[in-house]
Amino acid sequence: MGSLLTPLLPFIRSSFNLNKTQVGVLGSAYNLPYGLAQLPGGWLADRIGPRKLILVGISGVAAAGLLVGISPNYLVMAVFLVILGLAGGGYHPAASPLVSASVTEQNRGRTLGLHQIGGTASFFLTPLIAAGIAAALGWRGSFISLAIPTFAFGIALYFILGRRGYTEKPQSDTATDDTEVPVISGSRRRLTVFTLLGVVLQVLVFSSLSFVPLYVNEIYGTSEAAAASLLAIAHFAGLWAGPLGGYLSDRLGKVPIMLTVSLLAGPAIYFINQVSPGWSIWLILLVMGSCQYAGMPVLESYIISHTQIRNRSTVLGVYYFTSRGGPGIIMPALGYLIDNYSYETCFTITGATMALVAILCTLLVWGKRD
């Protein structure tokens, strides 16, 4: 449900006659609450157990998505998107510690990458499914028809998790049950720099991708359905880039992998300006998606490996808050740049910002492997 909004923005914009700034506000209405909800998500998971938060994160989100589908106007839709974001915010703080607690540190990056496939598959398939349904039933039909089976799935998963014993809060991970992470000089600074780099990567790539359907629809006259389906190319990368990035980080080190994908992301965003319908935009979207998804398990694994057990959930909550909520701040700014200048200005500034942050962070953590 959370991946429906972006591919359907061309349809929603036409339906409500929105400008780019208003389109960005809709993205904020979902992403900001989604990010904010990550902060209490870890705290709640430790107290009421992850199963209840996962139920809300699936069935609660589906119910909110159904309301979005019946929204009569722009403002009401924004309110329902806020509810959708709040409902979905508890999933990651509940699920990721469960996953990491099930494996040793040597396999943590790969396992988190495998876990990521589920959400990635949604972002890959949803633009294709949503575009097809919207072409036949309108954008409302996409939200309504996909909300119903999602709601049922959340209920079923709740009982499946109960039968498999996921009824209590997660235990400490196997790699650090009896020991604390040693304190090394400069480790806190490196953790801050590394987390900042990963957050900026995810926020700027995701925010830029959100305007790609509008870009190809307006600049090249691509149909709304075809423009929406383009995002599947970027998210297709997550089906293999996440597990691959996690696997390589376990073998080669987390720092080299994160620096590589971050340095590639800036030029990729800039080159959106140079593409045309066909293989060139497919290549750029594939590179952007690969950079974003490869970095996710690497950063999660780095945070888990470099934080004490007592404050790990807090640090993860801050990471999820900034990475998931960040697009809510950036998207209206990008919409403003497009409305008042051009798509070219927007993607140039965003790509240059990504490149600058990547270079600065590279200088600060250069020479480290993990």
Contacts in CASP RR format, 6 or more apart in sequence:
PFRMAT RR
TARGET T0000
AUTHOR 0000-0000-0000
METHOD contacts of the structure
MODEL  1
MGSLLTPLLPFIRSSFNLNKTQVGVLGSAYNLPYGLAQLPGGWLADRIGP
RKLILVGISGVAAAGLLVGISPNYLVMAVFLVILGLAGGGYHPAASPLVS
ASVTEQNRGRTLGLHQIGGTASFFLTPLIAAGIAAALGWRGSFISLAIPT
FAFGIALYFILGRRGYTEKPQSDTATDDTEVPVISGSRRRLTVFTLLGVV
LQVLVFSSLSFVPLYVNEIYGTSEAAAASLLAIAHFAGLWAGPLGGYLSD
RLGKVPIMLTVSLLAGPAIYFINQVSPGWSIWLILLVMGSCQYAGMPVLE
SYIISHTQIRNRSTVLGVYYFTSRGGPGIIMPALGYLIDNYSYETCFTIT
GATMALVAILCTLLVWGKRD
1 61 0 8 1.000
1 62 0 8 1.000
1 64 0 8 1.000
1 65 0 8 1.000
1 84 0 8 1.000
1 143 0 8 1.000
1 146 0 8 1.000
1 147 0 8 1.000
1 150 0 8 1.000
2 30 0 8 1.000
2 61 0 8 1.000
2 84 0 8 1.000
2 85 0 8 1.000
2 88 0 8 1.000
2 122 0 8 1.000
3 119 0 8 1.000
3 122 0 8 1.000
3 123 0 8 1.000
3 126 0 8 1.000
3 127 0 8 1.000
3 235 0 8 1.000
4 65 0 8 1.000
4 126 0 8 1.000
4 130 0 8 1.000
4 142 0 8 1.000
4 143 0 8 1.000
4 146 0 8 1.000
5 12 0 8 1.000
5 26 0 8 1.000
5 27 0 8 1.000
5 30 0 8 1.000
5 81 0 8 1.000
6 127 0 8 1.000
6 209 0 8 1.000
6 210 0 8 1.000
6 213 0 8 1.000
6 231 0 8 1.000
7 126 0 8 1.000
7 127 0 8 1.000
7 130 0 8 1.000
7 131 0 8 1.000
7 213 0 8 1.000
7 228 0 8 1.000
7 229 0 8 1.000
7 231 0 8 1.000
8 130 0 8 1.000
8 134 0 8 1.000
8 139 0 8 1.000
8 142 0 8 1.000
8 143 0 8 1.000
8 228 0 8 1.000
9 23 0 8 1.000
9 26 0 8 1.000
9 210 0 8 1.000
9 213 0 8 1.000
9 214 0 8 1.000
9 228 0 8 1.000
10 213 0 8 1.000
10 214 0 8 1.000
10 217 0 8 1.000
10 224 0 8 1.000
10 227 0 8 1.000
10 228 0 8 1.000
11 134 0 8 1.000
11 138 0 8 1.000
11 139 0 8 1.000
11 224 0 8 1.000
11 228 0 8 1.000
12 18 0 8 1.000
12 23 0 8 1.000
12 26 0 8 1.000
12 77 0 8 1.000
12 139 0 8 1.000
13 23 0 8 1.000
13 214 0 8 1.000
14 224 0 8 1.000
15 139 0 8 1.000
16 22 0 8 1.000
16 73 0 8 1.000
16 74 0 8 1.000
16 77 0 8 1.000
18 26 0 8 1.000
18 74 0 8 1.000
19 339 0 8 1.000
20 211 0 8 1.000
20 214 0 8 1.000
20 335 0 8 1.000
20 336 0 8 1.000
20 338 0 8 1.000
20 339 0 8 1.000
21 332 0 8 1.000
21 335 0 8 1.000
21 336 0 8 1.000
21 339 0 8 1.000
22 74 0 8 1.000
23 211 0 8 1.000
23 214 0 8 1.000
23 331 0 8 1.000
23 335 0 8 1.000
24 210 0 8 1.000
24 328 0 8 1.000
24 331 0 8 1.000
24 332 0 8 1.000
24 334 0 8 1.000
24 335 0 8 1.000
25 78 0 8 1.000
25 331 0 8 1.000
25 332 0 8 1.000
26 74 0 8 1.000
26 77 0 8 1.000
26 78 0 8 1.000
26 81 0 8 1.000
27 81 0 8 1.000
27 210 0 8 1.000
27 327 0 8 1.000
27 328 0 8 1.000
27 331 0 8 1.000
27 332 0 8 1.000
28 327 0 8 1.000
28 328 0 8 1.000
28 329 0 8 1.000
28 331 0 8 1.000
28 332 0 8 1.000
29 77 0 8 1.000
29 78 0 8 1.000
29 79 0 8 1.000
29 81 0 8 1.000
29 82 0 8 1.000
30 81 0 8 1.000
30 82 0 8 1.000
30 84 0 8 1.000
30 85 0 8 1.000
30 328 0 8 1.000
31 85 0 8 1.000
31 324 0 8 1.000
31 325 0 8 1.000
31 326 0 8 1.000
31 327 0 8 1.000
31 328 0 8 1.000
31 331 0 8 1.000
32 325 0 8 1.000
32 326 0 8 1.000
32 328 0 8 1.000
32 329 0 8 1.000
33 81 0 8 1.000
33 82 0 8 1.000
33 83 0 8 1.000
33 84 0 8 1.000
33 85 0 8 1.000
33 86 0 8 1.000
33 89 0 8 1.000
34 84 0 8 1.000
34 85 0 8 1.000
34 86 0 8 1.000
34 88 0 8 1.000
34 89 0 8 1.000
34 324 0 8 1.000
34 325 0 8 1.000
35 85 0 8 1.000
35 89 0 8 1.000
35 320 0 8 1.000
35 321 0 8 1.000
35 322 0 8 1.000
35 324 0 8 1.000
35 325 0 8 1.000
35 326 0 8 1.000
36 86 0 8 1.000
36 321 0 8 1.000
36 325 0 8 1.000
37 85 0 8 1.000
37 86 0 8 1.000
37 87 0 8 1.000
37 88 0 8 1.000
37 89 0 8 1.000
37 90 0 8 1.000
38 89 0 8 1.000
38 90 0 8 1.000
38 92 0 8 1.000
38 93 0 8 1.000
38 317 0 8 1.000
38 320 0 8 1.000
38 321 0 8 1.000
38 324 0 8 1.000
38 325 0 8 1.000
39 317 0 8 1.000
39 318 0 8 1.000
39 321 0 8 1.000
41 53 0 8 1.000
41 89 0 8 1.000
41 90 0 8 1.000
41 93 0 8 1.000
41 94 0 8 1.000
41 317 0 8 1.000
42 90 0 8 1.000
42 93 0 8 1.000
42 94 0 8 1.000
42 97 0 8 1.000
42 313 0 8 1.000
42 316 0 8 1.000
42 317 0 8 1.000
43 313 0 8 1.000
44 53 0 8 1.000
44 90 0 8 1.000
44 93 0 8 1.000
44 94 0 8 1.000
45 53 0 8 1.000
45 90 0 8 1.000
45 93 0 8 1.000
45 94 0 8 1.000
45 97 0 8 1.000
45 169 0 8 1.000
45 170 0 8 1.000
45 313 0 8 1.000
46 169 0 8 1.000
46 313 0 8 1.000
47 169 0 8 1.000
49 94 0 8 1.000
49 167 0 8 1.000
49 168 0 8 1.000
49 169 0 8 1.000
50 94 0 8 1.000
50 95 0 8 1.000
50 97 0 8 1.000
50 98 0 8 1.000
50 166 0 8 1.000
50 169 0 8 1.000
50 170 0 8 1.000
51 158 0 8 1.000
51 161 0 8 1.000
51 162 0 8 1.000
51 166 0 8 1.000
51 167 0 8 1.000
53 90 0 8 1.000
53 91 0 8 1.000
53 93 0 8 1.000
53 94 0 8 1.000
54 91 0 8 1.000
54 94 0 8 1.000
54 95 0 8 1.000
54 154 0 8 1.000
54 157 0 8 1.000
54 158 0 8 1.000
54 161 0 8 1.000
55 154 0 8 1.000
55 155 0 8 1.000
55 157 0 8 1.000
55 158 0 8 1.000
56 87 0 8 1.000
56 88 0 8 1.000
56 90 0 8 1.000
57 87 0 8 1.000
57 88 0 8 1.000
57 89 0 8 1.000
57 90 0 8 1.000
57 91 0 8 1.000
58 91 0 8 1.000
58 150 0 8 1.000
58 151 0 8 1.000
58 153 0 8 1.000
58 154 0 8 1.000
58 157 0 8 1.000
59 150 0 8 1.000
59 151 0 8 1.000
59 153 0 8 1.000
59 154 0 8 1.000
59 155 0 8 1.000
59 158 0 8 1.000
60 87 0 8 1.000
60 88 0 8 1.000
60 151 0 8 1.000
61 84 0 8 1.000
61 85 0 8 1.000
61 87 0 8 1.000
61 88 0 8 1.000
61 150 0 8 1.000
62 147 0 8 1.000
62 148 0 8 1.000
62 150 0 8 1.000
62 151 0 8 1.000
62 154 0 8 1.000
63 87 0 8 1.000
63 147 0 8 1.000
63 151 0 8 1.000
64 80 0 8 1.000
64 81 0 8 1.000
64 83 0 8 1.000
64 84 0 8 1.000
64 85 0 8 1.000
64 87 0 8 1.000
65 80 0 8 1.000
65 84 0 8 1.000
65 143 0 8 1.000
65 147 0 8 1.000
66 143 0 8 1.000
66 144 0 8 1.000
66 147 0 8 1.000
66 148 0 8 1.000
66 151 0 8 1.000
67 80 0 8 1.000
67 83 0 8 1.000
67 84 0 8 1.000
68 77 0 8 1.000
68 80 0 8 1.000
68 81 0 8 1.000
68 84 0 8 1.000
68 143 0 8 1.000
69 77 0 8 1.000
69 80 0 8 1.000
69 139 0 8 1.000
69 140 0 8 1.000
69 141 0 8 1.000
69 143 0 8 1.000
69 144 0 8 1.000
69 147 0 8 1.000
70 140 0 8 1.000
70 144 0 8 1.000
71 77 0 8 1.000
71 80 0 8 1.000
89 320 0 8 1.000
89 324 0 8 1.000
92 316 0 8 1.000
92 320 0 8 1.000
92 324 0 8 1.000
93 313 0 8 1.000
93 316 0 8 1.000
93 317 0 8 1.000
93 320 0 8 1.000
95 115 0 8 1.000
96 112 0 8 1.000
96 115 0 8 1.000
96 300 0 8 1.000
96 316 0 8 1.000
97 170 0 8 1.000
97 173 0 8 1.000
97 312 0 8 1.000
97 313 0 8 1.000
97 316 0 8 1.000
98 166 0 8 1.000
98 170 0 8 1.000
99 111 0 8 1.000
99 112 0 8 1.000
99 115 0 8 1.000
100 108 0 8 1.000
100 111 0 8 1.000
100 112 0 8 1.000
100 173 0 8 1.000
100 300 0 8 1.000
100 301 0 8 1.000
100 304 0 8 1.000
101 170 0 8 1.000
101 171 0 8 1.000
101 172 0 8 1.000
101 173 0 8 1.000
101 174 0 8 1.000
102 111 0 8 1.000
102 174 0 8 1.000
103 111 0 8 1.000
103 173 0 8 1.000
103 174 0 8 1.000
104 174 0 8 1.000
104 175 0 8 1.000
105 173 0 8 1.000
105 175 0 8 1.000
105 176 0 8 1.000
105 305 0 8 1.000
106 250 0 8 1.000
107 250 0 8 1.000
108 173 0 8 1.000
108 175 0 8 1.000
108 250 0 8 1.000
108 301 0 8 1.000
108 304 0 8 1.000
108 305 0 8 1.000
109 245 0 8 1.000
109 246 0 8 1.000
109 247 0 8 1.000
109 249 0 8 1.000
109 250 0 8 1.000
109 297 0 8 1.000
109 298 0 8 1.000
109 300 0 8 1.000
109 301 0 8 1.000
110 243 0 8 1.000
110 246 0 8 1.000
110 247 0 8 1.000
110 250 0 8 1.000
110 297 0 8 1.000
112 246 0 8 1.000
112 296 0 8 1.000
112 297 0 8 1.000
112 300 0 8 1.000
112 301 0 8 1.000
113 242 0 8 1.000
113 243 0 8 1.000
113 245 0 8 1.000
113 246 0 8 1.000
113 296 0 8 1.000
113 297 0 8 1.000
114 243 0 8 1.000
115 297 0 8 1.000
116 238 0 8 1.000
116 242 0 8 1.000
116 243 0 8 1.000
116 293 0 8 1.000
116 296 0 8 1.000
116 297 0 8 1.000
117 238 0 8 1.000
117 239 0 8 1.000
117 242 0 8 1.000
117 243 0 8 1.000
120 235 0 8 1.000
120 238 0 8 1.000
120 239 0 8 1.000
120 242 0 8 1.000
120 293 0 8 1.000
121 239 0 8 1.000
123 231 0 8 1.000
123 232 0 8 1.000
123 234 0 8 1.000
123 235 0 8 1.000
123 238 0 8 1.000
124 232 0 8 1.000
124 235 0 8 1.000
124 236 0 8 1.000
124 238 0 8 1.000
124 239 0 8 1.000
125 232 0 8 1.000
126 146 0 8 1.000
126 232 0 8 1.000
127 228 0 8 1.000
127 229 0 8 1.000
127 230 0 8 1.000
127 231 0 8 1.000
127 232 0 8 1.000
127 235 0 8 1.000
128 229 0 8 1.000
128 232 0 8 1.000
129 142 0 8 1.000
129 146 0 8 1.000
130 139 0 8 1.000
130 142 0 8 1.000
130 146 0 8 1.000
130 228 0 8 1.000
131 224 0 8 1.000
131 225 0 8 1.000
131 226 0 8 1.000
131 228 0 8 1.000
131 229 0 8 1.000
132 142 0 8 1.000
132 225 0 8 1.000
133 141 0 8 1.000
133 142 0 8 1.000
133 145 0 8 1.000
133 146 0 8 1.000
134 141 0 8 1.000
134 142 0 8 1.000
134 224 0 8 1.000
134 225 0 8 1.000
134 228 0 8 1.000
135 225 0 8 1.000
137 145 0 8 1.000
161 167 0 8 1.000
171 177 0 8 1.000
172 309 0 8 1.000
173 304 0 8 1.000
175 305 0 8 1.000
176 309 0 8 1.000
180 308 0 8 1.000
180 309 0 8 1.000
181 305 0 8 1.000
181 306 0 8 1.000
181 307 0 8 1.000
181 308 0 8 1.000
187 306 0 8 1.000
189 364 0 8 1.000
190 306 0 8 1.000
190 364 0 8 1.000
190 365 0 8 1.000
190 368 0 8 1.000
191 302 0 8 1.000
191 303 0 8 1.000
191 306 0 8 1.000
191 307 0 8 1.000
191 315 0 8 1.000
193 361 0 8 1.000
193 364 0 8 1.000
193 365 0 8 1.000
194 254 0 8 1.000
194 255 0 8 1.000
194 258 0 8 1.000
194 299 0 8 1.000
194 302 0 8 1.000
194 361 0 8 1.000
194 365 0 8 1.000
195 299 0 8 1.000
195 302 0 8 1.000
195 303 0 8 1.000
195 315 0 8 1.000
195 318 0 8 1.000
195 319 0 8 1.000
196 357 0 8 1.000
196 361 0 8 1.000
197 258 0 8 1.000
197 259 0 8 1.000
197 262 0 8 1.000
197 357 0 8 1.000
197 358 0 8 1.000
197 361 0 8 1.000
198 258 0 8 1.000
198 262 0 8 1.000
198 295 0 8 1.000
198 299 0 8 1.000
198 323 0 8 1.000
199 299 0 8 1.000
199 319 0 8 1.000
199 322 0 8 1.000
199 323 0 8 1.000
199 326 0 8 1.000
200 262 0 8 1.000
200 353 0 8 1.000
200 354 0 8 1.000
200 357 0 8 1.000
201 258 0 8 1.000
201 261 0 8 1.000
201 262 0 8 1.000
201 265 0 8 1.000
201 291 0 8 1.000
201 292 0 8 1.000
201 295 0 8 1.000
201 354 0 8 1.000
201 358 0 8 1.000
202 292 0 8 1.000
202 295 0 8 1.000
202 296 0 8 1.000
202 323 0 8 1.000
203 322 0 8 1.000
203 323 0 8 1.000
203 325 0 8 1.000
203 326 0 8 1.000
203 327 0 8 1.000
203 330 0 8 1.000
204 265 0 8 1.000
204 266 0 8 1.000
204 269 0 8 1.000
204 330 0 8 1.000
204 350 0 8 1.000
204 351 0 8 1.000
204 353 0 8 1.000
204 354 0 8 1.000
205 265 0 8 1.000
205 268 0 8 1.000
205 269 0 8 1.000
205 288 0 8 1.000
205 289 0 8 1.000
205 291 0 8 1.000
205 292 0 8 1.000
205 354 0 8 1.000
206 292 0 8 1.000
206 327 0 8 1.000
207 326 0 8 1.000
207 327 0 8 1.000
207 328 0 8 1.000
207 330 0 8 1.000
207 331 0 8 1.000
207 334 0 8 1.000
207 350 0 8 1.000
208 269 0 8 1.000
208 272 0 8 1.000
208 288 0 8 1.000
208 334 0 8 1.000
208 347 0 8 1.000
208 350 0 8 1.000
208 351 0 8 1.000
209 231 0 8 1.000
209 234 0 8 1.000
209 285 0 8 1.000
209 288 0 8 1.000
209 289 0 8 1.000
210 327 0 8 1.000
210 331 0 8 1.000
210 334 0 8 1.000
211 331 0 8 1.000
211 334 0 8 1.000
211 335 0 8 1.000
211 338 0 8 1.000
211 343 0 8 1.000
211 346 0 8 1.000
212 227 0 8 1.000
212 230 0 8 1.000
212 231 0 8 1.000
212 234 0 8 1.000
212 272 0 8 1.000
212 281 0 8 1.000
212 285 0 8 1.000
213 224 0 8 1.000
213 227 0 8 1.000
213 228 0 8 1.000
213 230 0 8 1.000
213 231 0 8 1.000
214 227 0 8 1.000
215 272 0 8 1.000
215 343 0 8 1.000
216 222 0 8 1.000
216 226 0 8 1.000
216 227 0 8 1.000
216 230 0 8 1.000
216 277 0 8 1.000
216 281 0 8 1.000
217 223 0 8 1.000
217 224 0 8 1.000
217 227 0 8 1.000
218 343 0 8 1.000
219 343 0 8 1.000
220 276 0 8 1.000
220 277 0 8 1.000
222 230 0 8 1.000
222 277 0 8 1.000
230 281 0 8 1.000
230 282 0 8 1.000
230 285 0 8 1.000
231 285 0 8 1.000
233 282 0 8 1.000
233 285 0 8 1.000
233 286 0 8 1.000
234 285 0 8 1.000
234 286 0 8 1.000
234 288 0 8 1.000
234 289 0 8 1.000
234 292 0 8 1.000
235 289 0 8 1.000
235 293 0 8 1.000
236 286 0 8 1.000
237 286 0 8 1.000
237 287 0 8 1.000
237 288 0 8 1.000
237 289 0 8 1.000
237 290 0 8 1.000
237 292 0 8 1.000
237 293 0 8 1.000
238 289 0 8 1.000
238 290 0 8 1.000
238 292 0 8 1.000
238 293 0 8 1.000
238 294 0 8 1.000
241 289 0 8 1.000
241 290 0 8 1.000
241 291 0 8 1.000
241 293 0 8 1.000
241 294 0 8 1.000
242 293 0 8 1.000
242 294 0 8 1.000
242 295 0 8 1.000
242 296 0 8 1.000
242 297 0 8 1.000
243 297 0 8 1.000
244 294 0 8 1.000
245 257 0 8 1.000
245 294 0 8 1.000
245 295 0 8 1.000
245 297 0 8 1.000
245 298 0 8 1.000
246 257 0 8 1.000
246 294 0 8 1.000
246 297 0 8 1.000
246 298 0 8 1.000
246 301 0 8 1.000
248 257 0 8 1.000
249 257 0 8 1.000
249 258 0 8 1.000
249 297 0 8 1.000
249 298 0 8 1.000
249 301 0 8 1.000
249 302 0 8 1.000
250 301 0 8 1.000
252 369 0 8 1.000
253 369 0 8 1.000
253 370 0 8 1.000
254 298 0 8 1.000
254 299 0 8 1.000
254 301 0 8 1.000
254 302 0 8 1.000
254 305 0 8 1.000
254 369 0 8 1.000
254 370 0 8 1.000
255 365 0 8 1.000
255 367 0 8 1.000
255 368 0 8 1.000
255 369 0 8 1.000
255 370 0 8 1.000
256 369 0 8 1.000
257 294 0 8 1.000
257 295 0 8 1.000
257 298 0 8 1.000
258 295 0 8 1.000
258 298 0 8 1.000
258 299 0 8 1.000
258 302 0 8 1.000
259 358 0 8 1.000
259 361 0 8 1.000
259 362 0 8 1.000
259 365 0 8 1.000
261 290 0 8 1.000
261 291 0 8 1.000
261 292 0 8 1.000
261 294 0 8 1.000
261 295 0 8 1.000
262 291 0 8 1.000
262 354 0 8 1.000
262 357 0 8 1.000
262 358 0 8 1.000
262 361 0 8 1.000
262 362 0 8 1.000
263 355 0 8 1.000
263 358 0 8 1.000
263 359 0 8 1.000
263 362 0 8 1.000
264 287 0 8 1.000
264 291 0 8 1.000
265 288 0 8 1.000
265 291 0 8 1.000
265 292 0 8 1.000
265 351 0 8 1.000
265 354 0 8 1.000
265 358 0 8 1.000
266 350 0 8 1.000
266 351 0 8 1.000
266 352 0 8 1.000
266 354 0 8 1.000
266 355 0 8 1.000
266 358 0 8 1.000
267 351 0 8 1.000
267 355 0 8 1.000
268 284 0 8 1.000
268 287 0 8 1.000
268 288 0 8 1.000
268 291 0 8 1.000
269 288 0 8 1.000
269 347 0 8 1.000
269 350 0 8 1.000
269 351 0 8 1.000
269 354 0 8 1.000
270 347 0 8 1.000
270 348 0 8 1.000
270 350 0 8 1.000
270 351 0 8 1.000
270 352 0 8 1.000
270 355 0 8 1.000
271 284 0 8 1.000
272 281 0 8 1.000
272 284 0 8 1.000
272 343 0 8 1.000
272 347 0 8 1.000
273 343 0 8 1.000
273 344 0 8 1.000
273 347 0 8 1.000
273 348 0 8 1.000
274 280 0 8 1.000
275 281 0 8 1.000
275 284 0 8 1.000
299 319 0 8 1.000
300 316 0 8 1.000
300 319 0 8 1.000
302 370 0 8 1.000
303 312 0 8 1.000
303 315 0 8 1.000
303 316 0 8 1.000
303 319 0 8 1.000
304 312 0 8 1.000
304 316 0 8 1.000
305 370 0 8 1.000
307 315 0 8 1.000
334 346 0 8 1.000
334 350 0 8 1.000
335 346 0 8 1.000
337 345 0 8 1.000
337 346 0 8 1.000
337 349 0 8 1.000
338 345 0 8 1.000
338 346 0 8 1.000
END
